[in-house]
């Protein structure tokens, strides 16, 4: 009840321009941005992409509200759908999405997963970093250029809201001759052959107030457990787009009975083709595969199996050859077949994105500044008397603040460099001077801030290339962690684990690196925006900070029902005053944790 009252107070203090529009703004400094160049554009913008054709302006209206499905399960829906409406455009189209929040007591934002936001860093969808949250009854308008082709998706920034149903596919096509692997497939029917996989829960996570971390109870493909169908013609090849749209730590393994797959892209970036019996997708990861209809007829199960938080869960679709009556397949059920001998067996068993190789050959420098990020689960020494619920505006704190989540976590909390992320009290990107300097801690100097949470910032200037060494030290847990980088794709130059299965410290890793035991792929590392850091292991990524903005590097599932786990990468950028003036203002809004911290 107290939380509900607090939410109502917060909402009452929010001041928005609920109809704010940026349609007259040109943040990309290009004469095609937000210009209606097509007189007869259909609303969906789904069409064959052609050369020498001006971009279209693609408008969507999202109405977000709670509902109860036919099975009695509650959900949050977009236009009465979960997943939400698919966005399907051509490269360089302008995507405009007006989001109307009709969920009482809930603030939210929408993040465009994998979209680079070139020229529009304020459209990334991170509350109190790039925008004010969208309050109940308010409308927020997103607008950005679909600057890169590939498989993307959108989702609510909050783990709970995404898990409750706020997600959908975003596909950006380009003219077929520009597709590097177009010779490998005959059909790219992305409106029919995009499989977006999610997890469902028994109740709304956004309404779970008891602090218990619920686990998913089912997996769905395009919102269904078994009814998704992929129709094929014998002898032809098809491009399938796979999306893991699960917000909690649920890696997925996907396979198609009697068929192999050729992986051609990961996280929207083309890779050297690699054959596989199965592919593994971590939360937020996307993978494009080619499947050949090698049989004359029949029906075959598309199997999706979960692990970790989704252990024991599965969903199934059907690959159906033209003319096949799939009634017998339904009667038989999944798992009733064995691998045919007429399918080649030279494929690798299971492929994950970090094992792939980029199409682009490079010669990366060995002389790059490395920044060490230690990730681990820590038990926080805590007594009830340590709790201090005073507002900062009341008095100057006399002791450290311990968020309530600390007292609820019997397994400890996951941290980066012994800190948890604190969302700023003001818009960091738009009005950085409004952010209180005492809550900021620079990466590498976190211990200068005595609080458990701080706004962890990594400042990168002069368009530098930096190397992030992310080590899952493993002293406090045996878990692996999935990270997502906003605004950039990064080169994953190394991934590994300790040889003896023991925890690995910073000094131990640095000694191994000094001895040349950490091998980096400096020739053709995969470009990724989503990657895994294995238990008692490491992942090393290279970031070319050539575009300004404030970009989150976050482990979203790490902070689920706990404290946020992230750093904010700050690359200097000047936001035009015309944009600042038209964007909605936060007024008296403050994030819940900032109110008490």
C-alpha positions as CSV (number, residue, x, y, z in Angstrom):
1,X,0.0,0.0,0.0
2,X,2.8,2.4,0.9
3,X,4.5,1.7,-2.5
4,X,1.2,2.4,-4.3
5,X,0.8,5.7,-2.5
6,X,4.5,6.5,-3.3
7,X,3.8,5.8,-7.0
8,X,0.8,8.1,-7.0
9,X,2.8,10.9,-5.4
10,X,5.5,10.4,-8.0
11,X,3.1,10.5,-10.9
12,X,1.3,13.5,-9.5
13,X,4.7,15.4,-9.6
14,X,5.5,14.5,-13.1
15,X,5.3,17.4,-15.6
16,X,5.2,16.4,-19.3
17,X,4.4,18.0,-22.5
18,X,2.3,14.9,-23.4
19,X,2.0,15.8,-27.0
20,X,5.6,16.8,-27.6
21,X,6.8,16.2,-31.1
22,X,10.2,16.2,-32.7
23,X,8.9,15.8,-36.3
24,X,10.3,19.2,-37.2
25,X,13.8,18.5,-35.8
26,X,16.7,17.3,-37.9
27,X,19.2,15.9,-35.4
28,X,21.0,13.9,-38.1
29,X,21.8,17.0,-40.1
30,X,20.5,15.4,-43.3
31,X,17.8,16.6,-45.6
32,X,16.0,13.2,-45.6
33,X,15.4,13.0,-41.9
34,X,11.7,13.4,-41.0
35,X,10.8,14.5,-44.5
36,X,7.8,12.9,-46.1
37,X,9.3,11.8,-49.4
38,X,6.8,9.3,-50.5
39,X,3.2,10.3,-51.5
40,X,1.7,6.8,-51.4
41,X,3.5,5.2,-48.5
42,X,1.6,2.4,-46.9
43,X,1.5,2.5,-43.1
44,X,3.6,-0.6,-42.5
45,X,6.4,0.5,-44.8
46,X,7.0,-3.2,-45.5
47,X,8.1,-3.5,-49.2
48,X,10.9,-4.6,-51.4
49,X,13.9,-2.2,-50.8
50,X,15.2,-0.6,-54.0
51,X,18.1,1.6,-55.1
52,X,17.6,5.3,-55.9
53,X,14.4,5.5,-54.0
54,X,14.0,8.1,-51.3
55,X,13.2,6.9,-47.7
56,X,9.8,6.7,-46.4
57,X,8.4,8.1,-43.1
58,X,7.0,5.1,-41.2
59,X,4.6,6.0,-38.4
60,X,3.3,3.7,-35.7
61,X,1.1,4.3,-32.7
62,X,1.6,2.1,-29.6
63,X,-1.1,2.0,-27.0
64,X,0.2,0.2,-23.9
65,X,-2.3,-1.2,-21.4
66,X,-2.9,-4.2,-19.1
67,X,-5.1,-7.0,-20.1
68,X,-6.1,-10.6,-19.2
69,X,-5.7,-13.2,-21.9
70,X,-8.1,-16.0,-22.8
71,X,-6.1,-18.3,-20.6
72,X,-6.6,-16.0,-17.6
73,X,-3.0,-14.9,-17.6
74,X,-2.4,-11.2,-17.1
75,X,-0.2,-9.3,-19.5
76,X,0.8,-5.9,-20.8
77,X,0.0,-5.4,-24.4
78,X,0.7,-3.0,-27.3
79,X,-2.4,-2.4,-29.4
80,X,-3.9,-5.5,-27.8
81,X,-1.0,-7.6,-28.9
82,X,2.0,-9.4,-27.4
83,X,4.4,-9.4,-29.0
84,X,3.6,-5.9,-30.2
85,X,3.2,-4.8,-33.8
86,X,6.2,-5.7,-36.0
87,X,8.1,-2.8,-37.4
88,X,9.4,-3.6,-40.9
89,X,11.2,-0.9,-42.8
90,X,14.0,-0.3,-45.4
91,X,17.4,1.1,-44.5
92,X,17.4,4.9,-44.1
93,X,13.6,5.0,-43.5
94,X,12.5,7.3,-40.7
95,X,10.8,5.4,-37.9
96,X,8.3,7.4,-35.8
97,X,6.6,5.7,-32.9
98,X,4.1,7.4,-30.6
99,X,3.8,5.5,-27.3
100,X,0.8,6.1,-25.1
101,X,1.1,4.7,-21.6
102,X,-2.3,3.5,-20.2
103,X,-0.9,1.3,-17.4
104,X,-1.9,2.9,-14.1
105,X,0.9,3.5,-11.6
106,X,3.7,2.5,-14.0
107,X,6.3,4.7,-15.7
108,X,8.1,3.2,-18.7
109,X,10.3,3.8,-21.7
110,X,10.9,1.8,-24.9
111,X,14.4,0.8,-26.0
112,X,15.3,-0.1,-29.6
113,X,17.6,-3.0,-29.1
114,X,20.6,-3.0,-31.4
115,X,19.7,0.3,-33.1
116,X,22.7,2.6,-33.3
117,X,20.7,5.8,-33.0
118,X,23.1,7.7,-35.2
119,X,22.3,11.4,-34.7
120,X,19.6,10.7,-32.2
121,X,21.2,9.5,-28.9
122,X,18.2,11.0,-27.1
123,X,16.0,8.3,-28.6
124,X,17.7,5.3,-27.0
125,X,14.9,4.9,-24.4
126,X,16.8,4.8,-21.0
127,X,14.9,6.6,-18.2
128,X,16.7,9.6,-16.6
129,X,19.6,9.1,-19.0
130,X,18.2,9.9,-22.4
131,X,14.6,10.7,-21.6
132,X,12.0,11.3,-19.0
133,X,9.9,8.2,-18.2
134,X,6.5,8.0,-19.9
135,X,4.0,8.5,-17.1
136,X,0.5,7.1,-16.9
137,X,-1.7,8.9,-19.4
138,X,1.2,10.5,-21.2
139,X,2.4,10.1,-24.8
140,X,6.0,10.1,-25.9
141,X,7.2,10.2,-29.5
142,X,10.3,8.4,-30.7
143,X,11.9,9.2,-34.1
144,X,15.1,7.8,-35.5
145,X,16.7,6.7,-38.8
146,X,16.9,3.0,-39.5
147,X,20.5,3.6,-40.5
148,X,21.8,-0.1,-40.5
149,X,20.1,-3.2,-42.0
150,X,19.5,-6.3,-39.9
151,X,17.4,-8.0,-37.3
152,X,16.5,-5.9,-34.3
153,X,13.7,-5.7,-31.7
154,X,12.2,-3.3,-29.3
155,X,11.2,-3.8,-25.7
156,X,10.4,-1.9,-22.6
157,X,13.5,-0.8,-20.8
158,X,12.4,-2.3,-17.5
159,X,12.9,-6.1,-17.1
160,X,9.5,-6.5,-15.5
161,X,7.6,-4.6,-18.3
162,X,9.4,-6.5,-21.0
163,X,8.6,-9.8,-19.3
164,X,5.0,-8.8,-18.9
165,X,4.7,-8.6,-22.7
166,X,6.1,-5.3,-24.0
167,X,8.4,-6.4,-26.9
168,X,8.3,-6.8,-30.7
169,X,10.4,-7.3,-33.8
170,X,12.1,-4.6,-35.8
171,X,13.5,-5.6,-39.1
172,X,15.5,-3.3,-41.4
173,X,15.9,-4.5,-44.9
174,X,18.2,-3.3,-47.7
175,X,18.3,-3.8,-51.5
176,X,18.9,-7.5,-52.2
177,X,22.2,-7.0,-54.1
178,X,23.7,-5.4,-50.9
179,X,23.0,-8.5,-48.8
180,X,26.4,-10.2,-48.5
181,X,24.8,-13.7,-48.3
182,X,21.9,-13.3,-50.7
183,X,23.4,-16.1,-52.9
184,X,22.8,-18.6,-50.0
185,X,19.0,-18.3,-49.9
186,X,16.0,-18.0,-52.3
187,X,13.5,-16.4,-50.0
188,X,13.7,-13.8,-47.2
189,X,10.1,-13.6,-46.0
190,X,10.9,-11.8,-42.8
191,X,7.3,-11.0,-42.1
192,X,6.5,-14.7,-42.0
193,X,9.9,-16.2,-41.0
194,X,10.9,-14.0,-38.0
195,X,10.7,-16.1,-34.7
196,X,10.7,-13.9,-31.6
197,X,11.0,-16.0,-28.5
198,X,9.8,-14.9,-25.1
199,X,9.1,-16.3,-21.6
200,X,5.8,-16.0,-19.8
201,X,5.2,-15.8,-16.1
202,X,2.3,-16.8,-13.9
203,X,1.7,-13.2,-12.8
204,X,2.7,-9.7,-13.8
205,X,6.2,-9.0,-12.7
206,X,5.4,-5.3,-12.6
207,X,2.8,-6.1,-10.0
208,X,5.0,-8.3,-7.9
209,X,5.6,-6.4,-4.7
210,X,6.8,-9.1,-2.3
211,X,10.4,-9.1,-3.5
212,X,10.4,-12.8,-4.6
213,X,12.0,-13.5,-8.0
214,X,9.5,-15.4,-10.0
215,X,10.7,-17.8,-12.7
216,X,9.1,-18.2,-16.1
217,X,6.6,-21.1,-16.5
218,X,6.5,-21.3,-20.3
219,X,8.2,-20.2,-23.5
220,X,6.4,-18.8,-26.5
221,X,7.3,-18.2,-30.2
222,X,5.6,-15.2,-31.7
223,X,3.3,-15.4,-28.6
224,X,2.3,-19.0,-29.1
225,X,3.6,-22.3,-27.6
226,X,3.1,-24.6,-30.6
227,X,1.1,-23.1,-33.4
228,X,3.8,-21.2,-35.3
229,X,4.2,-22.6,-38.8
230,X,6.9,-22.0,-41.4
231,X,5.9,-23.1,-44.9
232,X,8.5,-24.2,-47.4
233,X,8.8,-25.6,-50.9
234,X,11.2,-28.6,-51.6
235,X,14.5,-27.6,-53.0
236,X,14.5,-24.0,-51.9
237,X,16.4,-22.2,-49.2
238,X,15.0,-19.7,-46.7
239,X,16.3,-17.1,-44.4
240,X,15.0,-17.3,-40.8
241,X,15.5,-14.5,-38.2
242,X,15.7,-15.7,-34.6
243,X,15.3,-13.3,-31.6
244,X,15.7,-14.1,-27.9
245,X,13.4,-11.4,-26.4
246,X,13.7,-12.7,-22.9
247,X,14.8,-10.2,-20.3
248,X,15.9,-12.7,-17.5
249,X,18.9,-15.0,-17.8
250,X,17.4,-17.6,-20.2
251,X,19.8,-18.9,-22.9
252,X,17.9,-20.7,-25.7
253,X,19.0,-23.6,-27.9
254,X,17.1,-23.8,-31.3
255,X,17.1,-26.7,-33.7
256,X,15.0,-27.9,-36.6
257,X,14.5,-31.7,-36.9
258,X,16.2,-33.3,-39.9
259,X,17.6,-29.9,-41.1
260,X,20.8,-28.1,-40.6
261,X,21.2,-24.3,-40.4
262,X,23.8,-22.0,-41.8
263,X,24.4,-19.0,-39.6
264,X,24.9,-15.8,-41.7
265,X,24.4,-12.9,-39.2
266,X,24.5,-12.3,-35.5
267,X,23.2,-9.2,-33.8
268,X,22.4,-7.7,-37.2
269,X,26.0,-8.0,-38.4
270,X,27.0,-10.4,-41.2
271,X,29.4,-13.2,-40.3
272,X,31.3,-15.9,-42.2
273,X,28.7,-18.6,-42.9
274,X,28.9,-21.5,-40.4
275,X,26.9,-24.7,-40.4
276,X,25.2,-25.9,-37.2
277,X,22.8,-28.5,-35.9
278,X,21.8,-26.1,-33.2
279,X,22.2,-22.4,-32.4
280,X,22.4,-20.8,-28.9
281,X,20.9,-17.4,-28.3
282,X,21.4,-15.4,-25.1
283,X,18.9,-12.9,-23.9
284,X,18.7,-10.0,-26.3
285,X,20.7,-11.8,-29.0
286,X,19.6,-12.2,-32.6
287,X,20.8,-14.7,-35.2
288,X,19.9,-15.1,-38.9
289,X,20.1,-18.6,-40.3
290,X,19.6,-20.2,-43.7
291,X,17.6,-23.5,-43.9
292,X,17.3,-25.6,-47.0
293,X,14.2,-27.6,-47.7
294,X,16.1,-30.8,-48.4
295,X,13.2,-33.2,-48.2
296,X,10.4,-33.9,-50.7
297,X,7.6,-33.6,-48.2
298,X,6.8,-33.8,-44.5
299,X,6.6,-31.8,-41.3
300,X,9.3,-31.2,-38.8
301,X,9.4,-29.6,-35.4
302,X,11.3,-26.4,-34.7
303,X,12.5,-26.8,-31.1
304,X,13.3,-24.1,-28.7
305,X,14.7,-25.2,-25.3
306,X,15.6,-23.0,-22.4
307,X,18.3,-23.2,-19.7
308,X,19.3,-21.4,-16.5
309,X,16.1,-19.5,-15.4
310,X,14.2,-21.3,-18.1
311,X,15.5,-24.8,-17.4
312,X,13.0,-27.5,-18.4
313,X,10.9,-25.1,-20.6
314,X,10.4,-25.5,-24.3
315,X,8.4,-24.1,-27.2
316,X,7.9,-25.6,-30.6
317,X,7.0,-24.4,-34.1
318,X,6.5,-26.4,-37.3
319,X,8.5,-26.5,-40.6
320,X,5.9,-27.6,-43.1
321,X,6.5,-28.6,-46.7
322,X,3.8,-27.5,-49.2
323,X,0.9,-29.9,-49.3
324,X,1.7,-31.7,-46.1
325,X,-1.2,-32.4,-43.7
326,X,0.3,-31.5,-40.3
327,X,-2.4,-33.3,-38.3
328,X,-0.2,-36.3,-37.9
329,X,2.7,-34.1,-36.7
330,X,0.5,-32.7,-34.0
331,X,-0.7,-36.1,-32.9
332,X,2.9,-37.3,-32.7
333,X,4.1,-34.3,-30.8
334,X,7.6,-32.9,-30.5
335,X,10.6,-35.2,-30.2
336,X,9.2,-38.2,-32.0
337,X,11.8,-38.3,-34.8
338,X,15.5,-39.1,-35.0
339,X,18.1,-37.5,-37.3
340,X,17.9,-38.7,-40.9
341,X,21.0,-40.2,-42.5
342,X,20.5,-38.2,-45.6
343,X,21.3,-34.9,-43.8
344,X,25.0,-34.0,-43.9
345,X,26.7,-34.5,-40.6
346,X,29.7,-32.1,-41.0
347,X,28.0,-29.3,-39.1
348,X,29.2,-28.2,-35.6
349,X,26.8,-29.4,-32.9
350,X,25.9,-26.0,-31.3
351,X,27.0,-22.5,-32.4
352,X,26.9,-19.4,-30.3
353,X,27.4,-15.9,-31.5
354,X,30.7,-15.3,-29.9
355,X,32.2,-18.2,-31.8
356,X,31.4,-16.7,-35.1
357,X,33.8,-14.7,-37.3
358,X,33.1,-11.3,-38.9
359,X,33.0,-11.0,-42.7
360,X,35.3,-8.0,-42.4
361,X,39.0,-8.7,-42.2
362,X,40.8,-6.2,-40.0
363,X,44.2,-5.6,-38.5
364,X,43.4,-4.4,-35.0
365,X,46.1,-2.7,-32.9
366,X,47.6,-4.5,-29.9
367,X,48.3,-1.2,-28.3
368,X,44.9,-0.2,-26.8
369,X,44.0,1.1,-23.4
370,X,42.4,-1.7,-21.3
371,X,39.7,-1.0,-18.7
372,X,39.1,-3.7,-16.2
373,X,35.5,-4.4,-15.1
374,X,35.2,-7.0,-12.3
375,X,31.7,-8.6,-12.1
376,X,30.7,-10.8,-9.2
377,X,28.1,-11.5,-6.6
378,X,28.8,-10.0,-3.2
379,X,27.2,-10.4,0.2
380,X,26.7,-6.9,1.6
381,X,27.2,-6.7,5.4
382,X,23.9,-5.4,6.6
383,X,22.0,-4.8,9.8
384,X,18.5,-3.4,10.2
385,X,19.9,-0.4,12.1
386,X,21.9,0.4,8.9
387,X,18.8,1.4,7.1
388,X,18.4,5.1,6.7
389,X,15.2,6.2,5.0
390,X,15.7,10.0,5.2
391,X,15.2,12.0,2.1
392,X,18.4,13.7,1.0
393,X,16.6,17.0,1.0
394,X,15.8,16.7,4.7
395,X,19.3,16.5,6.1
396,X,22.9,15.7,5.1
397,X,23.2,11.9,5.4
398,X,25.4,10.8,8.4
399,X,25.8,7.2,7.3
400,X,25.7,5.2,4.1
401,X,22.4,4.4,2.5
402,X,21.4,0.7,2.0
403,X,18.7,0.1,-0.5
404,X,15.8,-2.1,0.7
405,X,16.8,-4.6,-2.0
406,X,20.0,-5.4,0.0
407,X,18.0,-6.7,2.9
408,X,15.9,-8.9,0.7
409,X,18.8,-10.6,-1.1
410,X,19.9,-13.7,0.8
411,X,22.3,-14.6,-2.0
412,X,23.9,-11.1,-2.2
413,X,23.9,-8.7,-5.1
414,X,25.8,-8.7,-8.4
415,X,28.1,-5.7,-8.8
416,X,30.6,-4.2,-11.2
417,X,33.8,-3.1,-9.5
418,X,32.0,-3.5,-6.1
419,X,29.3,-1.0,-7.0
420,X,25.7,-1.0,-8.3
421,X,24.3,1.4,-10.8
422,X,22.3,4.4,-9.6
423,X,20.0,6.2,-12.1
424,X,20.6,9.9,-12.1
425,X,18.3,12.4,-10.5
426,X,18.2,14.5,-13.6
427,X,18.5,13.9,-17.4
428,X,22.1,13.1,-17.8
429,X,22.3,13.4,-21.6
430,X,20.0,16.5,-22.0
431,X,20.8,18.4,-18.8
432,X,24.0,17.0,-17.2
433,X,24.4,20.0,-14.9
434,X,21.2,19.0,-13.1
435,X,22.7,15.7,-12.0
436,X,24.1,15.9,-8.5
437,X,27.9,15.4,-8.7
438,X,28.2,13.5,-5.4
439,X,26.3,10.5,-6.9
440,X,28.7,10.1,-9.8
441,X,31.7,7.8,-9.6
442,X,34.1,7.3,-12.5
443,X,34.9,3.8,-13.6
444,X,38.2,2.8,-12.0
445,X,37.7,5.2,-9.1
446,X,34.5,3.8,-7.7
447,X,35.9,3.3,-4.2
448,X,36.2,7.1,-3.9
449,X,32.4,7.0,-3.5
450,X,31.4,5.3,-0.2
451,X,27.9,4.5,-1.2
452,X,26.7,1.1,-2.3
453,X,25.2,2.6,-5.4
454,X,26.6,5.4,-7.6
455,X,26.2,6.6,-11.2
456,X,29.1,4.7,-12.7
457,X,30.4,6.6,-15.7
458,X,33.2,5.8,-18.1
459,X,34.1,8.9,-20.1
460,X,35.7,8.4,-23.5
461,X,37.0,11.4,-25.4
462,X,38.7,12.0,-28.8
463,X,36.9,9.2,-30.5
464,X,39.2,6.6,-28.9
465,X,39.2,2.9,-29.2
466,X,39.0,1.3,-25.8
467,X,39.2,-2.3,-24.7
468,X,36.9,-3.4,-21.9
469,X,38.1,-6.5,-20.0
470,X,35.0,-7.8,-18.3
471,X,35.9,-10.6,-15.9
472,X,33.3,-12.7,-14.1
473,X,35.5,-13.4,-11.1
474,X,33.3,-16.2,-9.7
475,X,34.1,-15.9,-6.0
476,X,30.4,-15.3,-5.1
477,X,28.5,-17.4,-7.6
478,X,28.7,-20.0,-10.5
479,X,26.6,-17.9,-12.8
480,X,27.3,-16.5,-16.3
481,X,26.1,-13.0,-17.2
482,X,24.7,-11.6,-20.4
483,X,25.6,-7.9,-21.2
484,X,24.0,-5.6,-23.7
485,X,25.7,-2.5,-25.2
486,X,23.4,0.4,-26.3
487,X,24.2,2.4,-29.3
488,X,27.2,0.4,-30.5
489,X,28.3,-2.9,-31.8
490,X,31.6,-4.0,-30.2
491,X,34.3,-6.4,-31.4
492,X,34.4,-9.4,-29.2
493,X,38.1,-10.2,-29.4
494,X,38.3,-12.9,-26.7
495,X,36.2,-15.1,-24.5
496,X,37.5,-17.8,-22.1
497,X,37.4,-19.4,-18.7
498,X,39.9,-20.3,-16.0
499,X,41.6,-23.6,-16.8
500,X,41.1,-25.1,-13.4
501,X,37.5,-24.0,-12.9
502,X,38.6,-21.8,-10.0
503,X,37.7,-18.1,-9.4
504,X,39.9,-15.6,-11.2
505,X,41.0,-12.3,-9.7
506,X,42.2,-9.1,-11.4
507,X,45.8,-9.7,-10.5
508,X,45.6,-13.3,-11.8
509,X,44.0,-12.3,-15.0
510,X,46.6,-9.5,-15.6
511,X,49.4,-12.1,-15.0
512,X,47.9,-14.4,-17.5
513,X,47.5,-11.6,-20.0
514,X,51.1,-10.5,-19.4
515,X,52.3,-14.0,-20.1
516,X,50.4,-14.1,-23.4
517,X,47.9,-16.7,-22.2
518,X,44.9,-14.5,-23.2
519,X,44.6,-14.9,-27.0
520,X,42.8,-12.1,-28.8
521,X,41.3,-12.3,-32.3
522,X,42.5,-9.1,-33.9
523,X,41.8,-10.1,-37.4
524,X,38.0,-10.9,-37.7
525,X,36.3,-10.8,-34.3
526,X,32.5,-10.8,-34.4
527,X,30.6,-7.5,-34.0
528,X,28.1,-7.8,-31.2
529,X,25.9,-5.7,-29.1
530,X,24.9,-8.6,-26.8
531,X,27.5,-11.0,-25.3
532,X,28.0,-13.5,-22.5
533,X,30.7,-13.3,-19.8
534,X,31.1,-17.0,-18.7
535,X,31.4,-18.1,-15.1
536,X,34.9,-17.8,-13.7
537,X,35.9,-16.4,-17.1
538,X,36.2,-13.3,-19.2
539,X,35.1,-11.5,-22.3
540,X,37.2,-8.8,-23.9
541,X,35.5,-6.3,-26.2
542,X,36.8,-3.3,-28.3
543,X,34.6,-0.2,-28.5
544,X,35.3,2.5,-31.2
545,X,33.7,5.5,-29.5
546,X,33.1,7.5,-32.7
547,X,29.6,8.7,-32.0
548,X,28.6,11.0,-29.1
549,X,25.9,10.1,-26.6
550,X,25.4,8.4,-23.2
551,X,25.2,4.6,-23.7
552,X,24.5,1.9,-21.2
553,X,26.5,-1.2,-20.9
554,X,24.3,-3.3,-18.7
555,X,23.5,-6.8,-17.4
556,X,19.8,-6.4,-17.3
557,X,19.0,-9.9,-15.9
558,X,21.6,-9.3,-13.1
559,X,19.5,-6.5,-11.6
560,X,16.2,-8.2,-11.9
561,X,14.4,-7.8,-8.5
562,X,17.7,-6.5,-7.1
563,X,20.0,-3.5,-7.8
564,X,20.9,-2.4,-11.4
565,X,24.2,-3.7,-12.8
566,X,25.6,-1.3,-15.4
567,X,28.0,1.4,-16.4
568,X,27.2,4.5,-18.5
569,X,29.6,5.2,-21.3
570,X,29.8,9.0,-21.8
571,X,31.0,10.1,-25.2
572,X,30.8,13.9,-25.6
573,X,28.0,15.2,-27.7
574,X,26.2,18.6,-28.2
575,X,22.4,18.2,-28.3
576,X,20.9,21.1,-30.4
577,X,18.9,23.6,-28.4
578,X,16.0,23.1,-30.7
579,X,15.9,19.4,-29.7
580,X,16.3,20.2,-26.0
581,X,13.5,22.6,-26.1
582,X,11.0,20.3,-27.7
583,X,11.7,17.1,-25.7
584,X,9.4,16.5,-22.7
585,X,10.5,17.8,-19.4
586,X,10.7,15.7,-16.3
587,X,9.4,18.3,-13.9
588,X,9.5,17.1,-10.3
589,X,10.0,13.4,-11.3
590,X,12.7,11.5,-9.5
591,X,13.5,7.8,-9.8
592,X,12.3,5.8,-6.8
593,X,15.8,4.8,-5.7
594,X,17.0,8.4,-6.0
595,X,14.2,9.6,-3.8
596,X,15.6,7.6,-0.8
597,X,19.2,7.6,-1.8
